[in-house]
Structures are given as C-alpha cells and as structure tokens.
Amino acid sequence: MVPAQSEIKSIPELIAKAKANPGKLNWTSPGAGTTPYLAGELLKLRTGISMQHIPFPGAGPRPPPCSQARSMPTSPISDRW
C-alpha cells in the first residue's frame, strides 16, 4: 500500500523506483520475523532492490509517519513480482 498521491501504482513501478533510488525508499511491517516483513525481504532478495525497513510493532492502524507518505510501501506486498 502506498499513499493515494504516490506515483507508484504497481509492483513493477515500485521495483523500478527502488532500483533508480537505492536505499531511499522506506517500507514498514509489524516487525522482523512477521509474515509482512519476510514478504518484503523476499521482494528485495528476488528483485535486487534496496529499501529501508522501518518496524512498527503490532498490526493495527499505521502511525502518522506512514500515513503521511514518509515511508512507503507498507506491507502486505503482492506476490506478483
């Protein structure tokens, strides 16, 4: 998930943006070892992209930094890579 105003509308667009800006995109999950975290790490591994993980404990509503487009994308990540 990304903010509505994001230019990223698909997984291929996310991968292209991440490859063009290594280490500059952030993504969140409920924390290391969770299913969303592992999905994000698998996406990075399979595509060779570099994104910064920002853990937010729990699976409740996203905190303000996420909802204000300071970090993106948010898990869950599609399996269509």
N, C-alpha and C positions, 0 to 999 in steps of 0.2 A: 504494500500500500504506500502510496505517495500522496502528498497534498494535491488537491484538485488543480492548482495553478502550475503544477510541475510540467516540464516539457517531456518528462518520461511517461510514456503511456503503455509500454510493453516491456517484457523481459529482454528482448533483443536491444531495445533502446537503452535500457539500464546497463546492459553489458557494454554497449558502445560508449556510453557516457563514462562508465567506470574505467574503461581502457584508455580513454582520452584524458582522464583526470585521475591517475593512480593515487590511491590513498586519500583522496579529497572528499569522497562520499562517505557518509556515516550510515549505519544501519543499526536497528535495535532488536532486542529479543528479551524474553524474561530472564535470561541469564545463561551462562556457559553450561553446556550439557543438556539443555532443553531441546525439544524437537525443532522449534524455530531456529535456534542457534545452530544446530547441526545442519539444517537445511541451508542456512546462509553460508556456513563454512564449506559445504559441498558445492554450492554455486560458485564460490570463489575458487575452489580447487579445480573444478571442471572447466572453468572458463579462463582461468589465469588472471582474474581481476583482483584488485587490491582495494578493500573498503575497510573503514574503521568501525569496529563493533562497540556499541555503547549499551551495556546491560542495564535494564530497568527491571528490578525484581517484581515478580508477580505477573499475572496475565490480565490485569484489569485495564481500565482506560489509560490511554497513552498520556504521559506527563506533558506539560506545556512545551518543552523544547522540541518534542516530536511533532506535536500538532501545529507548531508554528514554522514548520519546514526547516528547522535547524539540523535535523537528522532525517535521512531517508535512505533507502526504503525501510519499511518496517516489515517484519515477518508477519504472517506466513508468506513464503516465497513460492511461487508456482513451480510445478515440476516440469514445465515446458521450456527447457533450456536448449 
